[in-house]
């Protein structure tokens, strides 16, 4: 297995240092996409949203509740609260 260059190592390090901010940004984008999507795309966005919320450390019970009700207002409020904490 070839060695990584210093540049590649820095990219990897920066990714892991900023992983929470990246997930938060993706969740914000998914909320927007959920407002605009329908059908199968909407289902896929809900699954992606759950995955990113897990990465942000949101409780599984909260995620399950959001998925069960699919209430975008609650999701948007949660995202706003997460952004304030970040």
Backbone as a chain_set.jsonl record, in Angstrom:
{"seq": "XXXXXXXXXXXXXXXXXXXXXXXXXXXXXXXXXXXXXXXXXXXXXXXXXXXXXXXXXXXXXXXXXXXXXXXXXXXXXXXXXXXXXX", "coords": {"N": [[0.85, -1.176, 0.0], [0.698, 2.12, -0.967], [2.348, 5.022, 0.432], [0.773, 7.883, 1.852], [0.798, 11.242, 0.678], [1.994, 14.293, 2.245], [0.182, 16.298, 1.754], [-2.183, 14.85, 1.193], [-2.546, 13.664, 3.685], [-3.079, 15.943, 5.255], [-5.519, 16.745, 4.124], [-7.186, 14.601, 4.842], [-7.0, 14.79, 7.637], [-8.139, 17.344, 8.068], [-10.722, 16.852, 7.162], [-11.736, 15.053, 9.117], [-11.545, 16.672, 11.358], [-13.44, 18.576, 10.786], [-15.784, 17.216, 10.474], [-18.242, 17.271, 11.862], [-19.267, 19.827, 11.258], [-19.534, 19.533, 8.523], [-21.505, 17.531, 8.369], [-23.623, 18.904, 9.586], [-24.059, 20.974, 7.755], [-24.86, 19.435, 5.567], [-27.234, 18.344, 6.562], [-28.773, 20.658, 6.754], [-28.985, 21.263, 4.034], [-30.429, 19.023, 3.208], [-32.89, 19.417, 4.479], [-33.907, 21.54, 3.006], [-34.052, 20.264, 0.5], [-35.959, 18.325, 1.109], [-38.273, 19.849, 1.416], [-38.733, 20.455, -1.213], [-38.903, 18.098, -2.667], [-40.514, 15.057, -3.904], [-42.161, 11.845, -3.699], [-40.114, 9.0, -4.402], [-37.626, 10.231, -4.218], [-37.948, 11.898, -2.066], [-38.251, 10.025, 0.032], [-35.688, 8.912, 0.009], [-34.188, 11.139, 0.769], [-35.086, 11.458, 3.404], [-33.97, 9.168, 4.578], [-31.237, 9.719, 4.246], [-31.094, 12.007, 5.802], [-31.573, 10.962, 8.362], [-29.259, 9.438, 8.681], [-27.225, 11.409, 8.719], [-28.02, 12.881, 10.951], [-27.516, 11.026, 12.939], [-24.733, 11.007, 12.839], [-24.276, 13.482, 13.891], [-24.831, 13.096, 16.499], [-27.408, 13.014, 17.497], [-30.058, 11.783, 19.47], [-31.142, 8.396, 19.057], [-33.886, 7.851, 19.538], [-35.068, 10.328, 19.115], [-34.509, 10.702, 16.416], [-35.961, 8.545, 15.314], [-38.54, 9.371, 16.014], [-38.784, 11.732, 14.504], [-38.627, 10.669, 11.92], [-40.866, 9.028, 11.899], [-43.016, 10.816, 12.078], [-42.435, 12.632, 10.1], [-42.247, 15.452, 10.064], [-41.413, 18.403, 8.893], [-41.143, 20.908, 10.029], [-40.423, 20.427, 12.691], [-37.987, 19.165, 12.256], [-36.551, 21.236, 11.035], [-36.461, 23.016, 13.193], [-34.917, 21.526, 14.979], [-32.504, 21.419, 13.538], [-31.865, 24.114, 13.529], [-31.41, 24.49, 16.264], [-29.198, 22.781, 16.598], [-27.358, 24.13, 15.0], [-26.98, 26.453, 16.448], [-25.644, 25.48, 18.66], [-23.268, 24.71, 17.579]], "CA": [[0.0, 0.0, 0.0], [1.57, 3.303, -1.061], [2.252, 6.046, 1.471], [0.067, 9.108, 1.483], [1.619, 12.45, 0.717], [1.639, 15.211, 3.339], [-1.025, 17.0, 1.321], [-3.297, 13.94, 1.394], [-2.719, 13.525, 5.127], [-3.74, 17.163, 5.732], [-6.91, 16.708, 3.677], [-7.874, 13.629, 5.687], [-7.062, 15.356, 8.983], [-9.118, 18.433, 8.047], [-12.058, 16.265, 7.038], [-12.174, 14.527, 10.404], [-11.703, 17.799, 12.289], [-14.623, 19.351, 10.402], [-16.85, 16.282, 10.126], [-19.513, 17.723, 12.438], [-19.734, 20.967, 10.467], [-19.933, 19.0, 7.217], [-22.799, 16.864, 8.559], [-24.632, 19.933, 9.856], [-24.359, 21.631, 6.487], [-25.615, 18.488, 4.731], [-28.584, 18.264, 7.125], [-29.461, 21.881, 6.333], [-29.306, 21.096, 2.617], [-31.47, 18.008, 3.082], [-34.171, 20.015, 4.861], [-34.355, 22.279, 1.823], [-34.422, 19.287, -0.528], [-37.204, 17.671, 1.522], [-39.377, 20.759, 1.112], [-38.939, 20.536, -2.656], [-38.968, 16.799, -3.331], [-41.707, 14.214, -3.793], [-42.005, 10.447, -4.077], [-38.944, 8.223, -3.999], [-36.533, 11.141, -3.85], [-38.249, 12.356, -0.707], [-37.92, 8.902, 0.917], [-34.224, 8.822, 0.038], [-33.7, 12.275, 1.56], [-35.355, 11.17, 4.815], [-32.956, 8.196, 5.017], [-29.968, 10.443, 4.345], [-31.21, 12.902, 6.952], [-31.387, 10.144, 9.564], [-27.842, 9.071, 8.75], [-26.437, 12.578, 9.123], [-28.372, 13.227, 12.323], [-26.765, 10.094, 13.786], [-23.348, 11.477, 12.873], [-24.247, 14.675, 14.734], [-25.04, 12.697, 17.872], [-28.808, 13.143, 17.902], [-30.533, 10.538, 20.073], [-31.904, 7.542, 18.132], [-35.326, 8.014, 19.769], [-35.455, 11.576, 18.453], [-34.471, 10.441, 14.968], [-37.106, 7.69, 15.0], [-39.743, 10.197, 16.118], [-38.823, 12.628, 13.345], [-38.91, 9.868, 10.729], [-42.233, 8.521, 11.976], [-43.97, 11.906, 11.831], [-41.987, 13.372, 8.908], [-42.637, 16.846, 10.264], [-40.267, 19.226, 8.514], [-41.015, 22.026, 10.963], [-39.635, 19.935, 13.826], [-36.622, 18.935, 11.78], [-35.939, 22.548, 10.849], [-36.185, 23.552, 14.526], [-33.773, 20.761, 15.499], [-31.318, 21.863, 12.815], [-31.557, 25.454, 14.04], [-30.822, 24.302, 17.594], [-27.864, 22.216, 16.395], [-26.488, 25.172, 14.45], [-26.658, 27.387, 17.527], [-24.683, 24.822, 19.537], [-21.991, 24.515, 16.876]], "C": [[0.896, 1.24, 0.0], [1.315, 4.283, 0.089], [1.457, 7.243, 0.953], [1.03, 10.279, 1.554], [1.177, 13.32, 1.896], [0.343, 15.954, 3.022], [-2.257, 16.125, 1.558], [-3.593, 13.759, 2.888], [-3.438, 14.739, 5.719], [-5.215, 17.179, 5.342], [-7.724, 15.775, 4.561], [-8.054, 14.185, 7.096], [-8.116, 16.46, 9.054], [-10.54, 17.91, 7.941], [-12.551, 15.807, 8.398], [-12.324, 15.624, 11.454], [-12.998, 18.557, 12.029], [-15.832, 18.481, 10.084], [-18.206, 16.729, 10.665], [-20.092, 18.877, 11.634], [-20.214, 20.511, 9.088], [-21.301, 18.333, 7.325], [-23.905, 17.875, 8.809], [-25.028, 20.645, 8.57], [-25.192, 20.722, 5.593], [-27.051, 18.346, 5.246], [-29.381, 19.497, 6.712], [-29.861, 21.793, 4.861], [-30.434, 20.098, 2.418], [-32.839, 18.537, 3.491], [-34.745, 20.785, 3.677], [-34.828, 21.321, 0.74], [-35.724, 18.567, -0.173], [-38.417, 18.549, 1.239], [-39.729, 20.721, -0.372], [-39.196, 19.198, -3.333], [-40.286, 16.081, -3.07], [-41.321, 12.776, -4.112], [-40.762, 9.777, -3.527], [-37.775, 9.102, -3.575], [-36.722, 11.63, -2.421], [-37.918, 11.264, 0.309], [-36.41, 8.778, 1.092], [-33.63, 9.953, 0.888], [-33.956, 12.056, 3.053], [-34.323, 10.187, 5.369], [-31.6, 8.867, 5.191], [-29.963, 11.379, 5.553], [-30.97, 12.134, 8.248], [-29.915, 9.782, 9.745], [-26.984, 10.23, 9.247], [-26.772, 13.036, 10.539], [-27.669, 12.297, 13.309], [-25.325, 10.56, 13.94], [-23.202, 12.712, 13.77], [-24.529, 14.354, 16.199], [-26.459, 12.896, 18.387], [-29.277, 11.772, 18.403], [-31.354, 9.718, 19.074], [-33.422, 7.661, 18.308], [-35.853, 9.271, 19.085], [-35.511, 11.385, 16.942], [-35.676, 9.601, 14.555], [-38.412, 8.479, 15.033], [-39.885, 11.117, 14.898], [-39.179, 11.869, 12.074], [-40.359, 9.374, 10.722], [-43.25, 9.6, 11.608], [-43.664, 12.689, 10.557], [-42.468, 14.821, 8.933], [-41.419, 17.732, 10.015], [-40.072, 20.417, 9.435], [-40.169, 21.621, 12.173], [-38.185, 19.706, 13.44], [-35.894, 20.261, 11.626], [-35.591, 23.181, 12.198], [-34.984, 22.835, 15.147], [-32.468, 21.221, 14.839], [-30.891, 23.248, 13.299], [-30.901, 25.369, 15.412], [-29.394, 23.742, 17.502], [-26.882, 23.264, 15.885], [-26.081, 26.17, 15.525], [-25.604, 26.804, 18.458], [-23.301, 24.718, 18.902], [-21.112, 25.716, 16.895]], "O": [[1.754, 1.388, 0.87], [0.214, 4.355, 0.636], [1.48, 7.559, -0.236], [1.949, 10.307, 2.373], [0.112, 13.101, 2.473], [-0.481, 16.205, 3.902], [-3.268, 16.608, 2.068], [-4.753, 13.709, 3.296], [-4.304, 14.589, 6.582], [-6.065, 17.579, 6.138], [-8.829, 16.12, 4.981], [-9.13, 14.067, 7.682], [-8.901, 16.505, 10.0], [-11.456, 18.457, 8.554], [-13.67, 16.137, 8.793], [-13.158, 15.504, 12.352], [-13.587, 19.118, 12.953], [-16.8, 18.957, 9.49], [-19.218, 16.576, 9.981], [-21.291, 18.897, 11.36], [-21.187, 21.046, 8.555], [-22.163, 18.544, 6.472], [-25.013, 17.718, 8.297], [-26.21, 20.889, 8.331], [-26.125, 21.182, 4.935], [-27.983, 18.24, 4.449], [-30.554, 19.381, 6.356], [-30.96, 22.206, 4.491], [-31.298, 20.294, 1.563], [-33.849, 18.144, 2.907], [-35.937, 20.686, 3.386], [-35.876, 21.533, 0.131], [-36.508, 18.236, -1.063], [-39.475, 18.043, 0.861], [-40.883, 20.929, -0.746], [-39.664, 19.169, -4.471], [-41.052, 16.427, -2.17], [-40.282, 12.522, -4.721], [-40.398, 9.949, -2.364], [-37.022, 8.746, -2.669], [-35.759, 11.757, -1.665], [-37.349, 11.566, 1.359], [-35.922, 8.563, 2.201], [-32.678, 9.737, 1.638], [-33.124, 12.43, 3.88], [-33.853, 10.349, 6.495], [-30.897, 8.613, 6.169], [-28.949, 11.52, 6.237], [-30.248, 12.602, 9.127], [-29.397, 9.822, 10.862], [-26.117, 10.045, 10.1], [-25.897, 13.528, 11.252], [-27.269, 12.727, 14.391], [-24.763, 10.516, 15.034], [-22.136, 12.955, 14.336], [-24.471, 15.243, 17.049], [-26.677, 12.941, 19.598], [-28.933, 10.739, 17.829], [-32.165, 10.272, 18.332], [-34.164, 7.58, 17.329], [-36.956, 9.272, 18.54], [-36.439, 11.846, 16.278], [-36.337, 9.907, 13.563], [-39.285, 8.284, 14.188], [-40.972, 11.258, 14.338], [-39.943, 12.363, 11.245], [-40.996, 9.31, 9.671], [-44.227, 9.328, 10.911], [-44.55, 13.338, 10.001], [-43.016, 15.335, 7.958], [-40.507, 17.794, 10.84], [-38.948, 20.889, 9.604], [-39.309, 22.379, 12.621], [-37.27, 20.016, 14.203], [-34.743, 20.392, 12.042], [-34.542, 23.812, 12.332], [-34.134, 23.47, 15.77], [-31.452, 21.389, 15.513], [-29.701, 23.519, 13.459], [-29.945, 26.092, 15.692], [-28.5, 24.172, 18.231], [-25.719, 23.285, 16.287], [-24.959, 26.677, 15.512], [-24.766, 27.535, 18.987], [-22.29, 24.646, 19.601], [-20.013, 25.685, 16.341]]}, "num_chains": 1, "name": "protein.A"}
